[in-house]
Amino acid sequence: MEVLNLAIDRERVQAYGVEQVPAIVVEGARDYGIRFYGVPLGYEFSNLIDAIVLASTGQPVLAEETLASLRTLAADVDIKVFSTPT
């Protein structure tokens, strides 16, 4: 784990594409583009753990049918999920 300061480490923060703070960048052998903004509380915390496992293994936990459908996408997709603590 590494902590970056937006004011001091501006170039590195921009390289990660961080748009807001606080932010958690989850990456493993490569950057999968997984970002958590804010504090992952409640049910969001389990999603953070799932993201860490995904990034560390590099293996998505998806059905083969889903993976096959994803392989047919012609362009990158930017998915943003918004939630509030419950």
N, CA, C and O atoms as a GROMACS GRO file, in nm:
protein
  344
    1MET      N    1   0.085  -0.117   0.000
    1MET     CA    2   0.000   0.000   0.000
    1MET      C    3   0.089   0.123   0.000
    1MET      O    4   0.193   0.127   0.066
    2GLU      N    5   0.047   0.222  -0.075
    2GLU     CA    6   0.122   0.347  -0.085
    2GLU      C    7   0.024   0.463  -0.074
    2GLU      O    8  -0.084   0.459  -0.134
    3VAL      N    9   0.060   0.564   0.000
    3VAL     CA   10  -0.024   0.683   0.015
    3VAL      C   11   0.040   0.797  -0.063
    3VAL      O   12   0.158   0.828  -0.045
    4LEU      N   13  -0.039   0.858  -0.150
    4LEU     CA   14   0.008   0.973  -0.227
    4LEU      C   15  -0.066   1.098  -0.180
    4LEU      O   16  -0.183   1.092  -0.144
    5ASN      N   17   0.003   1.210  -0.181
    5ASN     CA   18  -0.055   1.338  -0.144
    5ASN      C   19  -0.084   1.415  -0.272
    5ASN      O   20   0.005   1.435  -0.354
    6LEU      N   21  -0.208   1.457  -0.289
    6LEU     CA   22  -0.249   1.525  -0.411
    6LEU      C   23  -0.164   1.649  -0.439
    6LEU      O   24  -0.131   1.676  -0.555
    7ALA      N   25  -0.128   1.723  -0.337
    7ALA     CA   26  -0.050   1.845  -0.356
    7ALA      C   27   0.097   1.816  -0.387
    7ALA      O   28   0.158   1.887  -0.467
    8ILE      N   29   0.152   1.714  -0.326
    8ILE     CA   30   0.295   1.684  -0.342
    8ILE      C   31   0.322   1.592  -0.460
    8ILE      O   32   0.418   1.610  -0.534
    9ASP      N   33   0.236   1.492  -0.478
    9ASP     CA   34   0.256   1.388  -0.580
    9ASP      C   35   0.164   1.407  -0.700
    9ASP      O   36   0.114   1.309  -0.756
   10ARG      N   37   0.141   1.530  -0.739
   10ARG     CA   38   0.041   1.563  -0.841
   10ARG      C   39   0.059   1.482  -0.971
   10ARG      O   40  -0.039   1.431  -1.025
   11GLU      N   41   0.180   1.469  -1.021
   11GLU     CA   42   0.203   1.396  -1.147
   11GLU      C   43   0.165   1.249  -1.135
   11GLU      O   44   0.102   1.193  -1.225
   12ARG      N   45   0.202   1.187  -1.025
   12ARG     CA   46   0.169   1.045  -1.006
   12ARG      C   47   0.020   1.026  -0.988
   12ARG      O   48  -0.038   0.930  -1.038
   13VAL      N   49  -0.043   1.119  -0.915
   13VAL     CA   50  -0.188   1.112  -0.895
   13VAL      C   51  -0.258   1.124  -1.031
   13VAL      O   52  -0.352   1.049  -1.059
   14GLN      N   53  -0.214   1.217  -1.114
   14GLN     CA   54  -0.274   1.234  -1.246
   14GLN      C   55  -0.250   1.111  -1.334
   14GLN      O   56  -0.336   1.074  -1.414
   15ALA      N   57  -0.135   1.048  -1.319
   15ALA     CA   58  -0.106   0.927  -1.398
   15ALA      C   59  -0.204   0.815  -1.366
   15ALA      O   60  -0.236   0.733  -1.453
   16TYR      N   61  -0.252   0.811  -1.243
   16TYR     CA   62  -0.353   0.711  -1.203
   16TYR      C   63  -0.493   0.752  -1.247
   16TYR      O   64  -0.586   0.672  -1.237
   17GLY      N   65  -0.509   0.874  -1.295
   17GLY     CA   66  -0.641   0.919  -1.338
   17GLY      C   67  -0.735   0.947  -1.222
   17GLY      O   68  -0.857   0.943  -1.239
   18VAL      N   69  -0.680   0.976  -1.106
   18VAL     CA   70  -0.764   1.006  -0.989
   18VAL      C   71  -0.830   1.141  -1.010
   18VAL      O   72  -0.763   1.241  -1.036
   19GLU      N   73  -0.963   1.143  -0.998
   19GLU     CA   74  -1.040   1.263  -1.025
   19GLU      C   75  -1.083   1.336  -0.899
   19GLU      O   76  -1.111   1.456  -0.902
   20GLN      N   77  -1.088   1.265  -0.788
   20GLN     CA   78  -1.135   1.323  -0.662
   20GLN      C   79  -1.056   1.260  -0.548
   20GLN      O   80  -0.992   1.156  -0.566
   21VAL      N   81  -1.060   1.322  -0.432
   21VAL     CA   82  -0.998   1.264  -0.313
   21VAL      C   83  -1.099   1.267  -0.199
   21VAL      O   84  -1.186   1.355  -0.197
   22PRO      N   85  -1.092   1.174  -0.106
   22PRO     CA   86  -0.996   1.064  -0.100
   22PRO      C   87  -1.028   0.957  -0.205
   22PRO      O   88  -1.144   0.939  -0.244
   23ALA      N   89  -0.924   0.888  -0.248
   23ALA     CA   90  -0.940   0.785  -0.350
   23ALA      C   91  -0.852   0.665  -0.315
   23ALA      O   92  -0.745   0.679  -0.257
   24ILE      N   93  -0.901   0.548  -0.352
   24ILE     CA   94  -0.824   0.425  -0.339
   24ILE      C   95  -0.809   0.368  -0.480
   24ILE      O   96  -0.908   0.344  -0.548
   25VAL      N   97  -0.685   0.346  -0.521
   25VAL     CA   98  -0.656   0.285  -0.651
   25VAL      C   99  -0.620   0.139  -0.623
   25VAL      O  100  -0.527   0.111  -0.547
   26VAL      N  101  -0.694   0.048  -0.683
   26VAL     CA  102  -0.668  -0.095  -0.664
   26VAL      C  103  -0.599  -0.145  -0.790
   26VAL      O  104  -0.656  -0.141  -0.899
   27GLU      N  105  -0.475  -0.193  -0.774
   27GLU     CA  106  -0.403  -0.249  -0.888
   27GLU      C  107  -0.322  -0.369  -0.844
   27GLU      O  108  -0.284  -0.381  -0.727
   28GLY      N  109  -0.298  -0.458  -0.937
   28GLY     CA  110  -0.215  -0.575  -0.912
   28GLY      C  111  -0.096  -0.572  -1.004
   28GLY      O  112  -0.020  -0.475  -1.004
   29ALA      N  113  -0.078  -0.677  -1.084
   29ALA     CA  114   0.031  -0.680  -1.180
   29ALA      C  115   0.013  -0.570  -1.285
   29ALA      O  116   0.109  -0.526  -1.347
   30ARG      N  117  -0.112  -0.528  -1.304
   30ARG     CA  118  -0.140  -0.415  -1.392
   30ARG      C  119  -0.253  -0.332  -1.332
   30ARG      O  120  -0.318  -0.375  -1.236
   31ASP      N  121  -0.275  -0.216  -1.387
   31ASP     CA  122  -0.381  -0.128  -1.338
   31ASP      C  123  -0.510  -0.164  -1.412
   31ASP      O  124  -0.519  -0.145  -1.534
   32TYR      N  125  -0.608  -0.215  -1.339
   32TYR     CA  126  -0.736  -0.253  -1.399
   32TYR      C  127  -0.833  -0.136  -1.407
   32TYR      O  128  -0.945  -0.152  -1.457
   33GLY      N  129  -0.792  -0.020  -1.359
   33GLY     CA  130  -0.879   0.097  -1.363
   33GLY      C  131  -0.980   0.101  -1.251
   33GLY      O  132  -1.077   0.177  -1.258
   34ILE      N  133  -0.960   0.022  -1.147
   34ILE     CA  134  -1.055   0.017  -1.035
   34ILE      C  135  -1.023   0.132  -0.940
   34ILE      O  136  -0.911   0.143  -0.890
   35ARG      N  137  -1.122   0.217  -0.915
   35ARG     CA  138  -1.106   0.331  -0.826
   35ARG      C  139  -1.223   0.335  -0.728
   35ARG      O  140  -1.338   0.314  -0.766
   36PHE      N  141  -1.192   0.362  -0.603
   36PHE     CA  142  -1.294   0.386  -0.501
   36PHE      C  143  -1.275   0.529  -0.454
   36PHE      O  144  -1.166   0.566  -0.409
   37TYR      N  145  -1.379   0.609  -0.464
   37TYR     CA  146  -1.373   0.747  -0.416
   37TYR      C  147  -1.455   0.757  -0.288
   37TYR      O  148  -1.563   0.699  -0.277
   38GLY      N  149  -1.401   0.830  -0.191
   38GLY     CA  150  -1.466   0.838  -0.061
   38GLY      C  151  -1.419   0.723   0.026
   38GLY      O  152  -1.319   0.658  -0.004
   39VAL      N  153  -1.491   0.698   0.132
   39VAL     CA  154  -1.455   0.592   0.225
   39VAL      C  155  -1.549   0.474   0.205
   39VAL      O  156  -1.670   0.491   0.220
   40PRO      N  157  -1.498   0.356   0.171
   40PRO     CA  158  -1.584   0.240   0.149
   40PRO      C  159  -1.636   0.184   0.282
   40PRO      O  160  -1.569   0.102   0.346
   41LEU      N  161  -1.753   0.228   0.321
   41LEU     CA  162  -1.814   0.184   0.447
   41LEU      C  163  -1.927   0.086   0.420
   41LEU      O  164  -1.979   0.078   0.308
   42GLY      N  165  -1.965   0.013   0.521
   42GLY     CA  166  -2.079  -0.078   0.510
   42GLY      C  167  -2.058  -0.181   0.401
   42GLY      O  168  -1.953  -0.245   0.394
   43TYR      N  169  -2.159  -0.196   0.315
   43TYR     CA  170  -2.152  -0.296   0.208
   43TYR      C  171  -2.044  -0.264   0.105
   43TYR      O  172  -1.995  -0.354   0.036
   44GLU      N  173  -2.006  -0.136   0.094
   44GLU     CA  174  -1.902  -0.100  -0.001
   44GLU      C  175  -1.767  -0.161   0.036
   44GLU      O  176  -1.683  -0.184  -0.051
   45PHE      N  177  -1.745  -0.188   0.165
   45PHE     CA  178  -1.617  -0.244   0.208
   45PHE      C  179  -1.595  -0.382   0.148
   45PHE      O  180  -1.483  -0.416   0.110
   46SER      N  181  -1.701  -0.462   0.140
   46SER     CA  182  -1.686  -0.596   0.081
   46SER      C  183  -1.651  -0.585  -0.068
   46SER      O  184  -1.580  -0.670  -0.121
   47ASN      N  185  -1.700  -0.482  -0.135
   47ASN     CA  186  -1.664  -0.460  -0.275
   47ASN      C  187  -1.517  -0.424  -0.288
   47ASN      O  188  -1.452  -0.464  -0.385
   48LEU      N  189  -1.464  -0.349  -0.193
   48LEU     CA  190  -1.321  -0.317  -0.193
   48LEU      C  191  -1.239  -0.445  -0.178
   48LEU      O  192  -1.140  -0.464  -0.250
   49ILE      N  193  -1.278  -0.532  -0.087
   49ILE     CA  194  -1.207  -0.659  -0.068
   49ILE      C  195  -1.213  -0.743  -0.195
   49ILE      O  196  -1.112  -0.801  -0.236
   50ASP      N  197  -1.330  -0.750  -0.258
   50ASP     CA  198  -1.344  -0.824  -0.384
   50ASP      C  199  -1.252  -0.767  -0.491
   50ASP      O  200  -1.190  -0.842  -0.567
   51ALA      N  201  -1.242  -0.635  -0.497
   51ALA     CA  202  -1.155  -0.571  -0.597
   51ALA      C  203  -1.008  -0.603  -0.570
   51ALA      O  204  -0.932  -0.625  -0.664
   52ILE      N  205  -0.969  -0.606  -0.444
   52ILE     CA  206  -0.830  -0.639  -0.409
   52ILE      C  207  -0.799  -0.783  -0.449
   52ILE      O  208  -0.692  -0.810  -0.503
   53VAL      N  209  -0.892  -0.874  -0.423
   53VAL     CA  210  -0.872  -1.015  -0.462
   53VAL      C  211  -0.862  -1.025  -0.615
   53VAL      O  212  -0.774  -1.094  -0.666
   54LEU      N  213  -0.951  -0.957  -0.686
   54LEU     CA  214  -0.948  -0.960  -0.833
   54LEU      C  215  -0.814  -0.909  -0.885
   54LEU      O  216  -0.752  -0.972  -0.971
   55ALA      N  217  -0.769  -0.795  -0.833
   55ALA     CA  218  -0.644  -0.736  -0.881
   55ALA      C  219  -0.523  -0.823  -0.845
   55ALA      O  220  -0.427  -0.831  -0.922
   56SER      N  221  -0.528  -0.888  -0.730
   56SER     CA  222  -0.412  -0.967  -0.688
   56SER      C  223  -0.402  -1.100  -0.764
   56SER      O  224  -0.292  -1.151  -0.784
   57THR      N  225  -0.515  -1.154  -0.805
   57THR     CA  226  -0.513  -1.281  -0.878
   57THR      C  227  -0.516  -1.262  -1.029
   57THR      O  228  -0.467  -1.346  -1.104
   58GLY      N  229  -0.572  -1.150  -1.072
   58GLY     CA  230  -0.587  -1.125  -1.215
   58GLY      C  231  -0.695  -1.209  -1.280
   58GLY      O  232  -0.709  -1.210  -1.402
   59GLN      N  233  -0.773  -1.281  -1.198
   59GLN     CA  234  -0.877  -1.369  -1.250
   59GLN      C  235  -1.015  -1.320  -1.207
   59GLN      O  236  -1.047  -1.322  -1.088
   60PRO      N  237  -1.098  -1.275  -1.302
   60PRO     CA  238  -1.233  -1.232  -1.265
   60PRO      C  239  -1.318  -1.352  -1.225
   60PRO      O  240  -1.302  -1.462  -1.278
   61VAL      N  241  -1.408  -1.329  -1.134
   61VAL     CA  242  -1.500  -1.434  -1.091
   61VAL      C  243  -1.630  -1.416  -1.169
   61VAL      O  244  -1.732  -1.371  -1.115
   62LEU      N  245  -1.624  -1.452  -1.296
   62LEU     CA  246  -1.739  -1.438  -1.384
   62LEU      C  247  -1.762  -1.568  -1.459
   62LEU      O  248  -1.669  -1.646  -1.482
   63ALA      N  249  -1.887  -1.591  -1.496
   63ALA     CA  250  -1.920  -1.710  -1.574
   63ALA      C  251  -1.853  -1.700  -1.711
   63ALA      O  252  -1.833  -1.590  -1.763
   64GLU      N  253  -1.820  -1.813  -1.770
   64GLU     CA  254  -1.756  -1.814  -1.902
   64GLU      C  255  -1.843  -1.745  -2.006
   64GLU      O  256  -1.792  -1.678  -2.096
   65GLU      N  257  -1.974  -1.760  -1.994
   65GLU     CA  258  -2.067  -1.694  -2.087
   65GLU      C  259  -2.053  -1.542  -2.078
   65GLU      O  260  -2.054  -1.473  -2.180
   66THR      N  261  -2.039  -1.490  -1.957
   66THR     CA  262  -2.022  -1.346  -1.938
   66THR      C  263  -1.888  -1.301  -1.996
   66THR      O  264  -1.882  -1.198  -2.064
   67LEU      N  265  -1.782  -1.376  -1.970
   67LEU     CA  266  -1.651  -1.342  -2.024
   67LEU      C  267  -1.653  -1.341  -2.177
   67LEU      O  268  -1.592  -1.254  -2.240
   68ALA      N  269  -1.723  -1.436  -2.237
   68ALA     CA  270  -1.733  -1.442  -2.383
   68ALA      C  271  -1.805  -1.318  -2.436
   68ALA      O  272  -1.764  -1.262  -2.538
   69SER      N  273  -1.910  -1.276  -2.369
   69SER     CA  274  -1.982  -1.155  -2.411
   69SER      C  275  -1.894  -1.032  -2.400
   69SER      O  276  -1.895  -0.946  -2.487
   70LEU      N  277  -1.817  -1.024  -2.292
   70LEU     CA  278  -1.728  -0.909  -2.272
   70LEU      C  279  -1.620  -0.903  -2.379
   70LEU      O  280  -1.578  -0.794  -2.420
   71ARG      N  281  -1.574  -1.017  -2.425
   71ARG     CA  282  -1.470  -1.020  -2.529
   71ARG      C  283  -1.519  -0.962  -2.661
   71ARG      O  284  -1.437  -0.922  -2.745
   72THR      N  285  -1.649  -0.958  -2.682
   72THR     CA  286  -1.704  -0.906  -2.808
   72THR      C  287  -1.714  -0.754  -2.809
   72THR      O  288  -1.744  -0.697  -2.914
   73LEU      N  289  -1.690  -0.688  -2.698
   73LEU     CA  290  -1.699  -0.542  -2.695
   73LEU      C  291  -1.593  -0.482  -2.788
   73LEU      O  292  -1.477  -0.524  -2.786
   74ALA      N  293  -1.633  -0.384  -2.867
   74ALA     CA  294  -1.543  -0.325  -2.965
   74ALA      C  295  -1.458  -0.212  -2.907
   74ALA      O  296  -1.358  -0.174  -2.967
   75ALA      N  297  -1.498  -0.159  -2.792
   75ALA     CA  298  -1.424  -0.046  -2.733
   75ALA      C  299  -1.424  -0.060  -2.581
   75ALA      O  300  -1.504  -0.133  -2.524
   76ASP      N  301  -1.334   0.013  -2.518
   76ASP     CA  302  -1.331   0.016  -2.372
   76ASP      C  303  -1.461   0.077  -2.320
   76ASP      O  304  -1.522   0.161  -2.386
   77VAL      N  305  -1.502   0.034  -2.203
   77VAL     CA  306  -1.624   0.084  -2.139
   77VAL      C  307  -1.587   0.141  -2.003
   77VAL      O  308  -1.515   0.077  -1.926
   78ASP      N  309  -1.636   0.260  -1.974
   78ASP     CA  310  -1.611   0.325  -1.845
   78ASP      C  311  -1.737   0.310  -1.761
   78ASP      O  312  -1.838   0.375  -1.787
   79ILE      N  313  -1.730   0.225  -1.659
   79ILE     CA  314  -1.845   0.200  -1.572
   79ILE      C  315  -1.824   0.274  -1.442
   79ILE      O  316  -1.720   0.260  -1.377
   80LYS      N  317  -1.923   0.353  -1.403
   80LYS     CA  318  -1.917   0.425  -1.276
   80LYS      C  319  -2.039   0.385  -1.193
   80LYS      O  320  -2.152   0.392  -1.240
   81VAL      N  321  -2.014   0.343  -1.070
   81VAL     CA  322  -2.120   0.302  -0.980
   81VAL      C  323  -2.118   0.398  -0.862
   81VAL      O  324  -2.014   0.419  -0.800
   82PHE      N  325  -2.232   0.455  -0.830
   82PHE     CA  326  -2.244   0.547  -0.718
   82PHE      C  327  -2.328   0.483  -0.609
   82PHE      O  328  -2.429   0.420  -0.638
   83SER      N  329  -2.286   0.499  -0.484
   83SER     CA  330  -2.364   0.444  -0.373
   83SER      C  331  -2.351   0.536  -0.253
   83SER      O  332  -2.262   0.622  -0.246
   84THR      N  333  -2.441   0.517  -0.160
   84THR     CA  334  -2.436   0.592  -0.035
   84THR      C  335  -2.434   0.493   0.080
   84THR      O  336  -2.494   0.386   0.069
   85PRO      N  337  -2.366   0.526   0.190
   85PRO     CA  338  -2.366   0.435   0.305
   85PRO      C  339  -2.506   0.416   0.360
   85PRO      O  340  -2.587   0.509   0.362
   86THR      N  341  -2.534   0.294   0.405
   86THR     CA  342  -2.666   0.268   0.462
   86THR      C  343  -2.655   0.246   0.611
   86THR      O  344  -2.756   0.222   0.677
   0.00000   0.00000   0.00000
